[in-house]
Amino acid sequence: MKVAVIDCGTNTFNLVIAEIFDQVRYNKLYNTRIPVKLGEAAINNGFIADAAFERGIEALRLFNDRVRKLNVEKILAFATSAIRDASNGTLFVKRVKDELDIDIMVIDGNREAELIYYGIRGAVTMKKEPSLIMDIGGGSNEFVIANKDGFSWKQSFKIGAARILDRFPHSNPIKSNEIETINAYLLDELKPLITAVQEKKPIELIGSSGAFDSIIEMIHGEYNGEPLRAEKTEYVVEENSYRKIVDRIMSSTLEERKQIKGLVPMRFDMIVISCIMIDLVLKIINTNKMRVSTYSLKEGALLEFMQQIK
């Protein structure tokens, strides 16, 4: 059975197509992403701007063409923060149904966190001790505290990188006082996370794809680290290389970031905010231990669907 999973994120629309053999075996046939930037210009105003709206429709039209060429039998499409929080999000979903006959499920933050957890669990070896899973989106960030037996806490926060970048425009390069302002705001928003960390005591951070993939790719491009490979889903981030990359990002101008090997264009602007967030969360859990999962929501949805096959 061929299944497509579409993740309509705030920054990126993602597509994975897989052939499923049974509840545990599958083969990825196609995997791509399009930098739609659905939240551009209006994310904190509660609607999707016209240009971004049309970019989203066009991306899904391209995905639909690929789905049809590969004779996919089942499409699972999800919409997250930008669409669920937008006044015209329902209109976007209706247009996709009317024009492409794709049913988009608009999911809340808790469901999003749950699917991300399923993806992480399928990619990395969870430990007996709890880990903090972090997914940096454009509209929201999801956090899950989990170990090998399951998750014990999860929550979604409306502090995605696109929201923070829009709310706190910064200098080029960013200044230390601007970083302090952003951190103060994040700490206030993340009070429930801080409480959960104090109670559950996670020993490491596990980053979910996206900006964390970029960390791996930049370490590879600039410091000869391990490259991302399709067959590998879990990476350990070496502290020294991570610090070099973050220091370089925080001191760079936009033009300088464009020259960093491994940093894709869709992250030129938001990688600064992502690094601020990652650094802050590492301080909250008081560790430098970090792993990266190349799986996220779309793989989690696929793995959940496979479990339902009889």
Residue pairs with C-beta under 8 A, 6 or more apart in sequence:
1 19
1 20
1 73
1 74
1 309
2 17
2 18
2 19
2 20
2 29
2 70
2 71
2 72
2 73
2 74
3 17
3 18
3 19
3 20
3 72
3 73
3 74
3 75
3 76
3 302
3 305
4 15
4 16
4 17
4 63
4 67
4 70
4 72
4 74
4 75
4 76
5 15
5 16
5 17
5 18
5 75
5 76
5 77
5 78
5 298
5 299
5 301
5 302
5 305
6 13
6 14
6 15
6 60
6 63
6 75
6 76
6 77
6 78
6 102
6 104
6 298
7 13
7 14
7 15
7 78
7 80
7 296
7 297
7 298
7 301
8 36
8 38
8 56
8 60
8 77
8 78
8 79
8 80
8 82
8 83
8 104
9 36
9 38
9 80
9 81
9 82
9 137
9 138
9 139
9 297
10 37
10 38
10 39
10 43
10 80
10 81
10 82
10 137
10 138
10 139
10 140
10 160
10 162
11 35
11 36
11 37
11 38
11 39
11 137
11 138
11 161
11 162
11 266
11 270
12 33
12 34
12 35
12 36
12 138
12 210
12 266
13 33
13 34
13 36
13 38
13 56
13 59
13 60
13 63
14 32
14 33
14 296
14 297
14 298
15 30
15 31
15 32
15 33
15 63
15 66
15 67
15 298
16 28
16 30
16 31
16 298
16 299
16 302
17 28
17 29
17 30
17 31
17 66
17 67
17 70
17 72
18 26
18 27
18 28
18 29
18 302
19 26
19 27
19 29
20 26
20 302
20 305
20 306
20 309
21 27
22 306
22 309
23 306
23 307
23 309
24 306
26 302
26 306
28 230
29 70
30 66
30 70
32 63
32 66
34 59
34 62
34 63
35 265
35 266
36 52
36 55
36 56
36 59
37 52
37 55
37 138
37 162
37 266
38 48
38 52
38 53
38 55
38 56
38 82
38 83
38 138
39 48
39 52
39 81
39 82
39 138
39 139
39 160
39 162
39 163
39 166
40 49
40 51
40 52
40 162
41 49
41 51
41 52
42 48
42 49
42 52
43 82
43 138
43 139
43 160
43 162
43 163
43 166
44 163
44 166
44 167
46 85
46 86
46 87
47 86
47 87
47 88
48 56
48 82
48 83
48 86
48 88
48 89
48 92
53 88
53 92
56 92
57 92
57 95
57 96
57 99
60 96
60 100
60 102
61 99
61 100
64 100
64 102
67 75
74 305
75 102
75 103
76 105
76 301
76 302
76 305
77 96
77 102
77 103
77 104
77 105
78 104
78 105
78 106
78 107
78 112
78 115
78 297
78 298
78 301
79 89
79 92
79 93
79 104
79 105
79 106
79 107
80 107
80 112
80 137
80 139
80 140
80 297
81 109
81 112
81 137
81 138
81 139
81 140
81 156
81 158
81 160
82 89
82 138
82 139
82 162
83 89
83 92
83 93
83 104
83 106
84 106
84 107
84 108
85 139
85 158
86 92
89 106
92 104
93 104
93 106
96 102
96 104
97 103
97 104
107 115
108 156
109 140
109 142
109 155
109 156
109 157
110 154
110 155
110 156
112 135
112 140
112 142
112 156
112 297
113 135
113 142
113 143
113 144
113 154
113 155
113 156
114 144
114 151
114 154
114 300
115 297
115 300
115 301
115 304
116 133
116 135
116 142
116 144
116 208
116 296
116 297
116 300
117 133
117 144
117 146
117 151
117 154
117 300
118 299
118 300
118 301
118 303
118 304
119 208
119 209
119 293
119 295
119 296
119 297
119 298
119 299
119 300
119 301
119 303
120 126
120 133
120 144
120 146
120 206
120 208
120 293
120 295
120 296
120 300
121 146
121 300
121 303
122 233
122 295
122 299
122 300
122 303
123 233
123 234
123 293
123 294
123 295
123 299
124 206
124 233
124 234
124 291
124 293
125 148
125 234
126 146
126 147
126 148
127 147
127 148
127 203
127 204
128 147
128 148
129 147
129 202
129 203
130 145
130 146
130 147
130 152
130 200
130 201
130 202
130 203
131 145
131 146
131 147
131 202
131 203
131 204
131 205
131 206
131 291
132 143
132 144
132 145
132 197
132 202
132 204
132 205
132 206
132 281
132 285
133 142
133 143
133 144
133 145
133 146
133 206
133 207
133 208
133 293
134 141
134 142
134 143
134 205
134 206
134 207
134 208
134 277
134 278
134 281
135 141
135 142
135 143
135 207
135 208
135 209
135 210
135 296
135 297
136 160
136 161
136 207
136 208
136 210
136 211
136 212
136 274
136 277
136 278
137 160
137 161
137 210
138 160
138 161
138 162
138 163
138 270
139 158
139 160
139 162
139 163
140 156
140 157
140 158
140 159
140 160
140 163
141 156
141 157
141 159
141 160
141 277
142 154
142 155
142 156
142 157
142 208
143 154
143 155
143 156
143 157
143 193
143 196
144 151
144 153
144 154
145 151
145 152
145 153
145 154
145 196
145 197
145 200
145 202
146 152
152 200
153 196
153 200
155 192
155 193
155 196
157 189
157 190
157 193
158 189
159 186
159 189
159 190
159 277
161 211
161 270
161 273
161 274
161 277
162 270
164 182
164 185
164 186
164 273
164 277
165 269
165 270
165 273
167 185
168 178
168 181
168 182
168 185
170 178
170 182
170 272
171 178
172 253
172 254
173 250
173 251
173 252
173 253
173 256
174 250
174 272
179 250
179 276
182 273
182 276
183 276
183 280
186 276
186 277
186 280
187 194
187 280
190 280
190 284
193 281
193 284
194 284
197 284
197 285
202 285
203 285
203 287
203 289
204 285
204 287
204 289
204 290
204 291
205 278
205 281
205 282
205 285
205 287
205 289
205 290
205 291
206 290
206 291
206 292
206 293
207 215
207 237
207 278
207 290
207 291
207 292
207 293
208 293
208 295
208 296
209 292
209 293
209 294
209 295
209 296
210 274
210 296
211 267
211 270
211 271
211 274
211 275
211 278
212 278
212 292
212 293
213 228
213 292
213 294
214 262
214 263
214 264
214 267
214 271
214 274
215 237
215 242
215 245
215 278
215 292
216 225
216 226
216 227
216 228
216 235
216 237
216 262
216 292
217 227
217 228
217 262
217 263
217 264
218 245
218 260
218 261
218 262
218 263
219 225
219 226
219 237
219 238
219 241
219 242
219 245
219 262
220 226
220 227
220 228
220 261
220 262
221 260
221 261
221 262
221 263
222 244
222 245
222 248
222 260
222 261
222 262
223 241
223 244
223 245
225 238
225 241
226 235
228 235
228 294
232 294
233 293
233 294
233 295
234 291
234 292
234 293
234 294
235 291
235 292
235 294
236 290
236 291
237 290
237 291
237 292
239 288
239 290
242 288
242 290
246 275
246 278
246 279
248 260
249 257
249 260
249 271
249 272
249 275
250 272
250 275
250 276
252 260
254 268
254 269
257 263
257 268
257 271
257 272
258 265
258 268
263 271
267 274
278 290
282 288
282 290
